[in-house]
Amino acid sequence: MARKKMMSEGGGGHGGDMDLKPFINFLIVLVPVLMLSAEFAKISIITLKLPENRGSQTTTAQQTPPLNSEDDKLMLTMIVTDSVVTLGAKGGFLPSMWYKEFHRYVSSTNKEDVVMWEFNPVKPDDRPICKETGKPFKVGERQDILLEVTDENRNIQKCMYLKKDGKMITDESFLPITSVSPGQTVYVLCNPRKSIQVTNPADFELRNLNAYDEMKNRLMKVKDRFKEASDANDVIIAAEDQVAYDKIVQLMDIAREADFPNISIAKLRS
């Protein structure tokens, strides 16, 4: 009778409600602890004026020149503006690479409506007109950003490419070439580079020189020359505010293909 009375008064029998407050309090404490102990990918943003003496790894990059820099550091920096890309290192700069920028737009409703648009950095918000809607293409309809190398007078430069796979061709000094002849030894832009002997010039074609290809070519030359540097795997990509993020991503991919896996993103400050 006593046991039955206790149960009827809520002493833990089937008629009582389970108290969940201790369990909820435990979860409130546990979740922040788990989040604090988790590891997340980190992206470092560095503000630069110019690539002065600084480490190029994300974890060691500095905003002011160190007092005692290591002599064996390369300190490679890729400076990107709306019309020029320049490779700089502790010892100086390579010649700047001028380029024109083209955007390829594809209508989201009519895939046959494709427009190649020359980007004007003076009017960065301008976009081509979609024939179907009669309105400018949307930013989300931009499919590709293509860069073509020019001289300082904005004349597009040419280079030989393999027809079958579209790879860039250089001479033995790894400079772009504009013609080939039977028996000539040329080099295919791949990593590692591959030499081939020209048998049929018809296997090659002259195209506009792709700036991504030429940047990969230059990065590979730097890598080969300074492979003993302590930071030979590192590069900073320092871009102006108005440079499209898609362009930076493609340059990051090019750097990785050239064996620079440690990439830091920096912001150029005027």
C-alpha positions as CSV (number, residue, x, y, z in Angstrom):
1,M,0.0,0.0,0.0
2,A,2.9,2.4,0.9
3,R,4.6,1.8,-2.5
4,K,1.3,2.4,-4.3
5,K,0.8,5.6,-2.5
6,M,4.2,6.9,-3.4
7,M,3.7,6.2,-7.1
8,S,0.3,8.0,-7.0
9,E,2.0,11.1,-5.5
10,G,4.5,11.3,-8.5
11,G,7.4,9.4,-6.9
12,G,8.9,8.2,-10.3
13,G,6.2,5.8,-11.5
14,H,4.7,5.6,-14.9
15,G,2.4,8.5,-14.3
16,G,5.3,11.0,-13.7
17,D,7.0,13.2,-16.4
18,M,10.7,12.8,-17.1
19,D,12.7,15.9,-16.2
20,L,14.8,16.9,-19.3
21,K,16.3,20.0,-17.9
22,P,19.7,18.4,-16.9
23,F,20.1,16.8,-20.3
24,I,19.3,20.1,-22.1
25,N,21.8,21.9,-19.9
26,F,24.4,19.3,-20.8
27,L,23.8,19.9,-24.5
28,I,24.1,23.7,-24.1
29,V,27.5,23.2,-22.6
30,L,28.6,20.4,-24.9
31,V,27.9,22.1,-28.3
32,P,30.2,25.2,-27.8
33,V,32.9,22.9,-26.5
34,L,32.7,20.7,-29.6
35,M,32.7,23.8,-31.9
36,L,35.8,25.3,-30.1
37,S,37.7,22.0,-30.5
38,A,36.8,21.6,-34.3
39,E,39.3,22.7,-37.0
40,F,38.2,25.0,-39.7
41,A,39.9,26.1,-43.0
42,K,41.5,29.6,-42.5
43,I,42.0,32.2,-45.2
44,S,44.3,35.0,-44.4
45,I,43.9,38.5,-46.0
46,I,47.1,40.6,-46.0
47,T,47.1,44.3,-46.8
48,L,50.1,45.2,-49.0
49,K,51.5,48.3,-50.6
50,L,54.2,46.5,-52.6
51,P,55.9,43.1,-52.2
52,E,58.7,44.2,-49.9
53,N,60.8,41.8,-47.9
54,R,58.3,39.5,-46.4
55,G,57.6,35.8,-46.0
56,S,55.1,34.4,-48.5
57,Q,53.4,31.7,-46.3
58,T,50.1,32.6,-44.9
59,T,51.3,31.9,-41.4
60,T,54.5,33.9,-41.7
61,A,53.5,36.8,-44.0
62,Q,54.2,40.3,-42.5
63,Q,52.9,43.7,-43.2
64,T,56.2,45.4,-42.6
65,P,59.7,44.2,-43.8
66,P,61.4,42.0,-41.2
67,L,64.6,43.3,-39.7
68,N,66.5,40.1,-40.5
69,S,65.2,38.3,-43.5
70,E,66.6,35.0,-44.6
71,D,68.9,35.1,-47.6
72,D,67.5,31.9,-49.1
73,K,63.9,33.2,-49.3
74,L,62.3,33.8,-52.7
75,M,59.4,35.9,-51.4
76,L,57.5,35.5,-54.7
77,T,54.5,37.8,-55.2
78,M,52.0,38.0,-58.1
79,I,50.6,41.5,-58.3
80,V,47.2,41.6,-60.2
81,T,45.5,44.8,-61.5
82,D,42.7,45.2,-64.0
83,S,45.1,45.1,-66.9
84,V,48.5,43.9,-65.8
85,V,50.0,41.0,-63.9
86,T,53.5,41.3,-62.5
87,L,55.7,38.7,-60.8
88,G,58.0,40.1,-58.2
89,A,60.5,38.6,-55.7
90,K,63.2,39.6,-53.3
91,G,65.6,40.1,-56.2
92,G,63.4,42.3,-58.4
93,F,60.5,42.0,-60.9
94,L,59.9,40.2,-64.2
95,P,58.6,42.3,-67.1
96,S,54.9,43.0,-66.5
97,M,52.4,41.0,-68.5
98,W,49.7,43.3,-70.0
99,Y,46.3,41.7,-71.0
100,K,42.8,42.3,-72.3
101,E,39.9,40.8,-70.4
102,F,37.0,39.1,-72.1
103,H,33.8,37.8,-70.4
104,R,31.7,35.0,-71.9
105,Y,28.0,35.3,-71.1
106,V,25.4,32.5,-71.7
107,S,21.7,33.2,-71.3
108,S,20.1,31.2,-68.5
109,T,17.0,30.6,-70.6
110,N,18.5,30.2,-74.1
111,K,21.9,28.4,-74.1
112,E,22.4,29.4,-77.7
113,D,22.5,33.1,-76.8
114,V,26.3,33.4,-76.2
115,V,28.2,36.7,-76.2
116,M,31.9,37.4,-75.8
117,W,32.3,40.8,-74.2
118,E,35.5,42.8,-73.8
119,F,35.6,44.0,-70.2
120,N,36.2,47.7,-69.8
121,P,37.8,48.5,-66.4
122,V,36.7,52.1,-66.7
123,K,33.1,50.9,-66.7
124,P,33.2,47.7,-64.7
125,D,29.4,47.4,-64.4
126,D,28.7,47.4,-68.1
127,R,27.4,44.1,-69.5
128,P,26.2,43.0,-73.0
129,I,22.6,42.9,-74.0
130,C,20.8,39.6,-74.1
131,K,18.9,39.2,-77.4
132,E,16.1,37.3,-75.8
133,T,15.2,39.7,-73.0
134,G,16.6,42.9,-74.5
135,K,18.2,43.6,-71.1
136,P,21.8,43.3,-69.9
137,F,23.0,39.8,-69.0
138,K,23.0,39.1,-65.3
139,V,26.3,38.7,-63.4
140,G,25.4,35.1,-62.7
141,E,25.2,34.4,-66.5
142,R,28.9,35.1,-66.9
143,Q,30.5,31.7,-67.6
144,D,34.2,32.5,-68.2
145,I,36.8,35.2,-67.7
146,L,39.4,35.0,-70.5
147,L,42.7,37.0,-70.5
148,E,44.7,37.5,-73.6
149,V,48.3,38.9,-73.5
150,T,48.9,42.3,-75.2
151,D,51.9,44.6,-75.6
152,E,51.9,48.0,-73.9
153,N,50.0,49.4,-76.9
154,R,47.1,46.9,-76.2
155,N,47.8,44.8,-79.3
156,I,47.0,41.2,-78.7
157,Q,50.0,38.8,-78.9
158,K,50.1,35.5,-80.7
159,C,51.5,32.1,-79.9
160,M,51.6,28.6,-81.4
161,Y,49.3,25.9,-79.8
162,L,48.9,22.2,-80.4
163,K,45.6,21.6,-82.3
164,K,44.8,18.3,-80.6
165,D,44.9,19.4,-76.9
166,G,45.3,23.2,-77.1
167,K,48.5,23.3,-75.2
168,M,50.9,26.3,-75.5
169,I,54.2,25.8,-77.4
170,T,57.5,27.5,-76.5
171,D,61.1,27.4,-77.7
172,E,64.1,26.0,-75.8
173,S,64.3,29.2,-73.7
174,F,60.6,28.7,-72.9
175,L,59.5,31.8,-74.7
176,P,56.3,31.9,-76.8
177,I,56.8,31.3,-80.5
178,T,54.7,32.3,-83.5
179,S,55.8,29.7,-86.1
180,V,57.2,26.2,-86.4
181,S,59.1,24.3,-89.1
182,P,59.7,20.6,-89.8
183,G,62.5,19.2,-87.7
184,Q,62.3,22.0,-85.1
185,T,62.3,21.0,-81.4
186,V,59.7,22.8,-79.4
187,Y,58.4,22.5,-75.8
188,V,54.8,21.8,-74.7
189,L,53.6,23.7,-71.7
190,C,52.8,20.9,-69.2
191,N,54.4,20.0,-65.9
192,P,56.9,18.6,-66.4
193,R,57.6,20.2,-69.8
194,K,57.7,17.9,-72.8
195,S,59.9,18.4,-75.8
196,I,58.6,17.3,-79.2
197,Q,60.0,17.5,-82.8
198,V,57.8,19.1,-85.4
199,T,57.0,16.7,-88.2
200,N,53.8,18.3,-89.6
201,P,53.4,22.1,-89.0
202,A,49.7,21.5,-89.7
203,D,49.4,20.0,-86.2
204,F,49.9,23.4,-84.8
205,E,47.9,26.6,-85.0
206,L,48.5,30.3,-84.2
207,R,46.2,31.6,-81.5
208,N,45.9,34.6,-79.2
209,L,48.3,34.1,-76.3
210,N,46.3,33.1,-73.2
211,A,47.5,35.1,-70.2
212,Y,46.8,32.1,-67.8
213,D,49.1,30.0,-70.0
214,E,51.9,32.6,-70.1
215,M,51.6,33.1,-66.3
216,K,52.0,29.3,-65.8
217,N,55.0,29.4,-68.1
218,R,56.6,32.2,-66.1
219,L,55.9,30.5,-62.8
220,M,57.4,27.3,-63.9
221,K,60.6,29.1,-65.0
222,V,60.8,30.8,-61.6
223,K,60.2,27.4,-59.9
224,D,63.0,25.7,-61.9
225,R,65.5,28.5,-61.2
226,F,64.8,28.9,-57.5
227,K,63.7,25.4,-56.4
228,E,66.3,25.4,-53.6
229,A,64.8,28.5,-51.9
230,S,63.3,27.8,-48.5
231,D,59.9,29.2,-49.6
232,A,60.0,27.7,-53.1
233,N,56.5,26.4,-52.7
234,D,55.0,29.7,-51.7
235,V,53.4,32.6,-53.6
236,I,51.3,35.6,-52.6
237,I,48.6,36.8,-55.0
238,A,48.1,40.5,-54.3
239,A,45.1,42.0,-56.1
240,E,43.4,45.3,-56.4
241,D,39.9,45.6,-55.0
242,Q,38.2,45.7,-58.4
243,V,39.8,42.5,-59.6
244,A,37.1,39.8,-60.0
245,Y,37.3,36.9,-57.6
246,D,36.8,34.4,-60.4
247,K,40.1,35.7,-62.0
248,I,42.0,35.3,-58.7
249,V,40.7,31.7,-58.4
250,Q,42.0,30.9,-61.9
251,L,45.4,32.4,-61.1
252,M,45.4,30.2,-57.9
253,D,44.8,27.1,-60.0
254,I,47.6,28.1,-62.4
255,A,50.0,28.6,-59.4
256,R,49.2,25.1,-58.1
257,E,49.7,23.6,-61.6
258,A,53.2,25.3,-61.5
259,D,54.0,23.6,-58.2
260,F,53.3,26.5,-55.8
261,P,50.8,24.8,-53.4
262,N,51.1,27.4,-50.6
263,I,49.1,30.4,-51.7
264,S,48.3,33.5,-49.7
265,I,45.8,36.1,-50.8
266,A,46.7,39.7,-50.3
267,K,45.0,43.1,-50.9
268,L,46.8,45.8,-52.7
269,R,46.5,49.2,-51.0
270,S,47.0,52.4,-52.9
